[in-house]
């Protein structure tokens, strides 16, 4: 269904005239007519204006954004979480290295890097970073994060700056202020927000510590999209550069038993 027709159907479902919607969204009637007819694209700016007037759901907003090839960032709150397939559960559970699924980047939760599911190895290195918690909140507001990340300040600073880049220009200032207020409990946050990215060694390397015994590992991290449609997730994981040392420390992970034991955690829709 073309994006203009989605918006038109929603307007008609609400019993609203083009004049009323255009006035409430601060658009011209001609502009709205062209969008509904497909003569003009529904830009992110227009969708921000139409969302409260048409009471668009997040799936509808995302669908219109995808169909118009606009930036996929949504402008509402994140949903509860994608549903994992059996294959995705197995992929996570069979992985002997730390791995998780996160909300996809086209949602608010994705921008905050909200966790959907984790495996046992992930829990070893990131205690309390569980489904429903965002990595941004974890690094800034959880005291354990400074013990987990060997180069915590640089890691957190880069995460904050990446977060800023993702919201600047895509969210109203009021919404950005609300998000900044959410992390105001960290005295480091505003300083990181207002200063340039710190210099770091290879961008795809991270040093993490098993706080149970202080063992530190240099890890290569990767991220890829997995799944389709509304259940798409971001697959994020770590691979130790010295795998022999890793398996010597965690010999039980060298051979992984069959999955299905429910050892991983996940959100439920």
MARFI-415032 format. One record per residue (C-alpha): residue number from 1; x, y, z; residue in three letters. Coordinates in Angstrom, 2 decimals, padded with zeros to 5 digits. Layout:
BEGIN
NUM X Y Z ALA $
...
//
This chain:
BEGIN
1 000.00 000.00 000.00 UNK $
2 001.52 003.39 -000.99 UNK $
3 002.32 005.59 002.03 UNK $
4 -000.16 008.28 001.02 UNK $
5 -003.00 005.75 001.03 UNK $
6 -002.02 004.58 004.53 UNK $
7 -002.30 008.16 005.78 UNK $
8 -005.57 008.75 003.90 UNK $
9 -007.14 005.56 005.28 UNK $
10 -006.11 006.54 008.79 UNK $
11 -007.67 010.00 008.36 UNK $
12 -010.91 008.53 007.07 UNK $
13 -010.99 005.95 009.88 UNK $
14 -010.90 008.84 012.35 UNK $
15 -013.61 010.72 010.44 UNK $
16 -011.39 013.73 009.86 UNK $
17 -011.46 016.08 006.88 UNK $
18 -008.36 017.13 004.97 UNK $
19 -008.96 020.70 006.16 UNK $
20 -008.97 019.65 009.82 UNK $
21 -005.87 017.44 009.56 UNK $
22 -003.92 020.02 007.59 UNK $
23 -004.77 022.75 010.08 UNK $
24 -003.87 020.67 013.16 UNK $
25 -000.61 019.47 011.57 UNK $
26 000.28 022.98 010.36 UNK $
27 000.34 021.85 006.73 UNK $
28 -001.43 023.30 003.73 UNK $
29 -004.44 021.40 002.41 UNK $
30 -002.72 021.24 -000.98 UNK $
31 000.35 019.65 000.60 UNK $
32 -001.75 017.02 002.36 UNK $
33 -003.70 016.27 -000.82 UNK $
34 -000.47 015.68 -002.76 UNK $
35 000.87 013.38 -000.02 UNK $
36 -002.31 011.32 000.07 UNK $
37 -002.39 011.05 -003.73 UNK $
38 001.27 010.04 -003.92 UNK $
39 002.38 013.15 -005.79 UNK $
40 004.56 014.16 -002.85 UNK $
41 006.59 012.14 -000.34 UNK $
42 005.74 012.01 003.35 UNK $
43 009.01 013.27 004.82 UNK $
44 010.13 012.64 008.42 UNK $
45 009.23 016.25 009.22 UNK $
46 005.69 015.78 007.87 UNK $
47 005.30 012.49 009.72 UNK $
48 006.28 014.18 012.97 UNK $
49 003.48 016.66 012.37 UNK $
50 000.90 014.05 011.33 UNK $
51 001.65 011.47 014.02 UNK $
52 -000.34 013.06 016.88 UNK $
53 -003.14 014.26 014.60 UNK $
54 -003.71 010.87 012.97 UNK $
55 -002.73 008.97 016.13 UNK $
56 -000.37 006.81 014.09 UNK $
57 000.88 003.64 015.73 UNK $
58 004.61 002.92 015.73 UNK $
59 004.28 000.11 013.13 UNK $
60 002.38 002.48 010.83 UNK $
61 004.99 005.21 011.23 UNK $
62 007.81 002.76 010.52 UNK $
63 005.96 001.36 007.50 UNK $
64 005.43 004.81 005.99 UNK $
65 009.06 005.72 006.62 UNK $
66 010.29 002.54 004.98 UNK $
67 007.98 002.95 001.98 UNK $
68 009.11 006.53 001.39 UNK $
69 012.80 005.53 001.73 UNK $
70 013.12 008.14 004.45 UNK $
71 015.37 007.84 007.47 UNK $
72 014.06 004.85 009.48 UNK $
73 014.24 006.52 012.91 UNK $
74 010.81 006.57 014.52 UNK $
75 009.50 009.43 016.60 UNK $
76 007.53 007.68 019.30 UNK $
77 008.33 005.35 022.15 UNK $
78 009.80 001.91 021.55 UNK $
79 007.61 -001.17 021.54 UNK $
80 007.90 -004.11 023.90 UNK $
81 010.35 -006.11 021.82 UNK $
82 010.63 -008.33 018.75 UNK $
83 009.73 -012.01 018.90 UNK $
84 012.68 -014.34 018.45 UNK $
85 012.45 -017.36 016.19 UNK $
86 013.66 -020.80 017.26 UNK $
87 016.62 -020.36 014.89 UNK $
88 017.55 -017.07 016.55 UNK $
89 017.27 -018.62 020.01 UNK $
90 019.54 -021.46 018.96 UNK $
91 022.01 -019.07 017.35 UNK $
92 022.29 -017.21 020.63 UNK $
93 022.31 -020.22 022.92 UNK $
94 024.91 -022.17 020.91 UNK $
95 027.35 -019.26 020.81 UNK $
96 030.17 -019.90 023.33 UNK $
97 031.12 -016.21 023.29 UNK $
98 029.18 -013.22 024.70 UNK $
99 026.25 -012.37 022.42 UNK $
100 022.87 -010.68 022.58 UNK $
101 020.00 -009.32 020.53 UNK $
102 019.14 -005.63 020.74 UNK $
103 016.23 -003.54 019.55 UNK $
104 016.73 -002.56 015.89 UNK $
105 018.08 000.95 015.22 UNK $
106 014.82 002.23 013.71 UNK $
107 013.19 002.43 017.16 UNK $
108 013.83 004.59 020.22 UNK $
109 014.91 001.44 022.01 UNK $
110 017.36 000.78 019.21 UNK $
111 018.93 004.19 019.61 UNK $
112 019.38 003.45 023.32 UNK $
113 020.66 -000.06 022.45 UNK $
114 017.96 -001.79 024.49 UNK $
115 018.61 -005.48 025.14 UNK $
116 016.13 -008.09 023.86 UNK $
117 017.94 -011.34 024.75 UNK $
118 021.32 -012.48 026.09 UNK $
119 023.23 -015.75 026.43 UNK $
120 025.12 -017.13 029.43 UNK $
121 028.52 -015.90 028.26 UNK $
122 027.11 -012.38 027.90 UNK $
123 025.89 -012.43 031.51 UNK $
124 029.39 -013.41 032.68 UNK $
125 030.86 -010.18 031.38 UNK $
126 027.87 -007.84 031.70 UNK $
127 026.14 -008.52 035.03 UNK $
128 022.72 -006.83 035.28 UNK $
129 022.64 -005.91 031.58 UNK $
130 019.49 -007.94 030.99 UNK $
131 016.52 -007.76 028.59 UNK $
132 014.70 -004.43 028.89 UNK $
133 017.85 -002.55 029.97 UNK $
134 019.66 -000.29 027.50 UNK $
135 023.44 -000.32 027.15 UNK $
136 023.41 003.47 027.38 UNK $
137 021.67 003.35 030.76 UNK $
138 023.93 000.50 031.88 UNK $
139 027.19 002.26 031.04 UNK $
140 026.12 005.57 032.54 UNK $
141 023.99 004.62 035.54 UNK $
142 025.17 001.18 036.69 UNK $
143 028.25 001.32 038.92 UNK $
144 029.37 -002.13 037.74 UNK $
145 029.95 -000.85 034.20 UNK $
146 033.15 000.91 035.22 UNK $
147 034.55 -002.43 036.35 UNK $
148 033.31 -004.26 033.25 UNK $
149 034.74 -001.91 030.62 UNK $
150 038.50 -001.56 030.98 UNK $
151 038.40 001.68 028.96 UNK $
152 035.05 002.74 030.37 UNK $
153 035.36 006.50 029.84 UNK $
154 036.22 006.20 026.13 UNK $
155 033.58 003.49 025.56 UNK $
156 030.84 005.46 027.31 UNK $
157 031.86 008.72 025.65 UNK $
158 031.63 007.18 022.19 UNK $
159 028.25 005.66 023.01 UNK $
160 026.88 009.02 024.18 UNK $
161 028.21 010.81 021.10 UNK $
162 026.72 008.13 018.82 UNK $
163 023.40 008.56 020.64 UNK $
164 023.57 012.33 020.14 UNK $
165 024.25 011.90 016.42 UNK $
166 021.21 009.65 016.10 UNK $
167 018.75 012.01 017.77 UNK $
168 019.98 015.46 016.69 UNK $
169 017.77 016.67 013.85 UNK $
170 015.37 013.73 014.13 UNK $
171 013.65 014.53 017.41 UNK $
172 012.01 017.66 018.75 UNK $
173 014.12 019.57 021.26 UNK $
174 011.62 018.75 024.00 UNK $
175 012.04 015.02 023.35 UNK $
176 015.84 015.36 023.32 UNK $
177 015.65 017.26 026.63 UNK $
178 013.58 014.43 028.11 UNK $
179 016.15 011.86 027.01 UNK $
180 019.01 013.96 028.37 UNK $
181 017.12 014.33 031.66 UNK $
182 016.79 010.54 031.83 UNK $
183 020.57 010.20 031.98 UNK $
184 021.15 013.29 034.09 UNK $
185 021.85 011.02 037.06 UNK $
186 025.28 010.43 035.56 UNK $
187 027.58 013.35 036.25 UNK $
188 029.63 012.29 033.21 UNK $
189 026.78 012.41 030.70 UNK $
190 026.53 016.11 029.85 UNK $
191 030.28 016.45 029.57 UNK $
192 030.35 013.57 027.11 UNK $
193 027.36 014.99 025.23 UNK $
194 029.03 018.38 024.69 UNK $
195 032.56 017.25 023.77 UNK $
196 034.06 015.58 020.73 UNK $
197 034.57 011.85 020.34 UNK $
198 037.66 010.70 022.24 UNK $
199 040.52 009.08 020.37 UNK $
200 040.29 005.30 020.68 UNK $
201 042.24 002.35 019.32 UNK $
202 040.64 000.14 016.73 UNK $
203 036.92 000.93 016.67 UNK $
204 035.98 -002.75 016.46 UNK $
205 037.93 -003.78 019.59 UNK $
206 036.72 -003.66 023.18 UNK $
207 038.41 -004.71 026.44 UNK $
208 036.08 -006.31 029.00 UNK $
209 036.63 -007.77 032.45 UNK $
210 035.07 -010.78 034.15 UNK $
211 034.51 -009.02 037.45 UNK $
212 034.21 -012.33 039.29 UNK $
213 037.98 -012.84 039.17 UNK $
214 039.36 -009.81 037.31 UNK $
215 040.23 -011.69 034.10 UNK $
216 040.47 -009.24 031.18 UNK $
217 039.90 -010.13 027.54 UNK $
218 040.50 -008.19 024.35 UNK $
219 037.44 -008.80 022.17 UNK $
220 036.47 -008.10 018.59 UNK $
221 032.85 -006.99 018.40 UNK $
222 030.43 -007.33 015.51 UNK $
223 026.85 -006.34 014.78 UNK $
224 024.40 -007.42 012.08 UNK $
225 020.68 -007.21 011.43 UNK $
226 018.70 -010.44 011.82 UNK $
227 015.06 -011.20 011.06 UNK $
228 012.45 -009.38 009.01 UNK $
229 009.72 -006.79 009.43 UNK $
230 008.50 -005.96 012.91 UNK $
231 010.56 -008.77 014.42 UNK $
232 013.90 -007.59 013.07 UNK $
233 016.63 -007.42 015.72 UNK $
234 020.25 -006.35 015.94 UNK $
235 022.59 -009.26 016.65 UNK $
236 025.63 -008.06 018.65 UNK $
237 028.46 -010.21 019.87 UNK $
238 032.06 -010.46 021.01 UNK $
239 034.82 -012.82 019.87 UNK $
240 038.03 -013.03 021.95 UNK $
241 041.21 -012.37 020.01 UNK $
242 042.85 -015.14 022.06 UNK $
243 040.26 -017.91 021.92 UNK $
244 042.61 -020.51 023.43 UNK $
245 042.98 -018.39 026.55 UNK $
246 039.22 -017.85 026.65 UNK $
247 038.43 -021.58 026.53 UNK $
248 041.12 -022.30 029.08 UNK $
249 039.33 -019.90 031.42 UNK $
250 035.84 -021.21 030.46 UNK $
251 036.38 -024.87 029.45 UNK $
252 032.67 -025.63 029.80 UNK $
253 032.00 -023.41 026.76 UNK $
254 034.30 -025.27 024.40 UNK $
255 031.59 -027.85 023.79 UNK $
256 028.07 -026.48 023.83 UNK $
257 025.14 -028.77 024.69 UNK $
258 021.96 -028.82 022.66 UNK $
259 019.80 -025.75 023.08 UNK $
260 016.25 -025.69 024.27 UNK $
261 017.20 -025.58 027.92 UNK $
262 016.03 -022.00 028.23 UNK $
263 019.39 -020.83 029.56 UNK $
264 019.18 -017.52 027.73 UNK $
265 016.91 -014.68 028.82 UNK $
266 014.63 -012.73 026.55 UNK $
267 011.77 -010.28 026.48 UNK $
268 008.27 -011.50 025.79 UNK $
269 005.89 -009.65 023.54 UNK $
//
